[in-house]
């Protein structure tokens, strides 16, 4: 399939992209990979991303936990509001850290100390 990305508008100073995907889709893995490829192809591959997996209400608890760990993602149900407080807190922390996950900040500190 051809994807038209001509209407993608991302400010040059964006510190974080939110990648929203359907957690319950049987094509989830391929869809996530396709978006990542597109972002890289249009020069946005270096902008930090937060993967948000929606439709958690269609999954069992163990599936939600497994997906969260596998993708380092926030799993939500927009329909029921599940996971939204965690999403807001994650966004707050990431934006305070320039879009990077908290572990990236501690890694950069350690790298700087070894120089």
Secondary structure, DSSP 8 states (H G I E B T S, - for coil): -----TT----TT---EEEEEETT-TTHHHHHHHHHHHHHHTT-TTS-EEEEEE-GGGS-HHHHHHHHHHHT-EE-BTTTTBTHHHHHHHHHHHHHTTT--HHHHHHHHHHHHT-
